[in-house]
Amino acid sequence: MTDPADLSVLEALHSTPARRYLSTEPVPDELVWELLDAAVRGPSGGNSQGWGWVVVTDPDVKKQVAGWYRDNWNLAYGNRRDEILAQPAGAPGLSRNGFLGAEHLAEHLEEAPVWIFPVLRGAADATDPMTGASVYGAVQNLCLAARAHGLGTSLTTLYRGHEDELRELLGLPGDALTMALIPIGWPTRGRWAQPRRRPVEEVVHWNRWGDTRPRDGGGTGA
Ligand SMILES: Cc1cc2nc3c(=O)[nH]c(=O)nc-3n(C[C@H](O)[C@H](O)[C@H](O)COP(=O)(O)O)c2cc1C
């Protein structure tokens, strides 16, 4: 087990990729509580905290949801396996390893020892594009807390499309929506490597969209 005291916040957030190869080894409840206690420190509009966190270990629930997930995986990615794997390195979208990891997760989703669904009240009929902002900061807290303990996570949404059935299955209030499914477990493959992203200089705009700057420009932000 990793000692969270050994990891700085910045180091953690630079080394938390999606971890999709997970062992079936159980995760102690005490650790699950700790991750969720970190999650609920996250922000929400007006500190509304309209969330709930459903921890799923029930094999029957997992089986049902994993079936939906796999159907969507096949439609969105699996059916294009050869095409995606033939893409040159550095092409936008899932990398080859990203695809293989995501494929593995799709095939083994129910084996992850713990699943967490962040649920948001009022989101079922929401039209405000900002709605998710009141839960995803907390979700990232959860992923970083997991990383501090050596536990792998990935934020997934491919189970979607069965909202009413899922609401029934989890006993959610009528206005609530699951905002993600986070499978959690001890990683068996891969590393706590820095996630690969477009260069920060390319995506940062100063005062006005399009006004990018080199990072070593020596300015003060003016
Ligand atoms: C809104 C959203 C939905 C996602 N859905 C899935 C998913 O269903 N399955 C999956 O394996 N990863 C999913 N991901 C994870 C992304 O694929 C991942 O963040 C991205 O490939 C970067 O991975 P990295 O951090 O390991 O570099 C999702 C991420 C976000 C933000």
The ligand as a Gaussian input file, in Angstrom:
#p B3LYP/6-31G(d) Opt

LIG

0 1
 C      -16.731000      12.826000     -19.491000
 C      -15.767000      11.674000     -19.547000
 C      -16.225000      10.417000     -19.923000
 C      -15.346000       9.333000     -19.973000
 N      -15.831000       8.094000     -20.260000
 C      -14.997000       7.023000     -20.257000
 C      -15.494000       5.712000     -20.432000
 O      -16.701000       5.497000     -20.540000
 N      -14.620000       4.688000     -20.413000
 C      -13.279000       4.867000     -20.221000
 O      -12.540000       3.879000     -20.211000
 N      -12.766000       6.098000     -20.023000
 C      -13.598000       7.170000     -20.031000
 N      -13.109000       8.427000     -19.769000
 C      -11.673000       8.587000     -19.504000
 C      -10.959000       9.243000     -20.687000
 O      -10.887000       8.333000     -21.741000
 C       -9.582000       9.668000     -20.191000
 O       -9.763000      10.702000     -19.255000
 C       -8.697000      10.174000     -21.311000
 O       -8.505000       9.177000     -22.277000
 C       -7.356000      10.593000     -20.748000
 O       -6.766000       9.494000     -20.133000
 P       -5.434000       9.647000     -19.269000
 O       -5.758000      10.584000     -18.151000
 O       -5.124000       8.256000     -18.808000
 O       -4.402000      10.218000     -20.173000
 C      -13.966000       9.513000     -19.684000
 C      -13.517000      10.773000     -19.280000
 C      -14.407000      11.838000     -19.189000
 C      -13.905000      13.182000     -18.713000

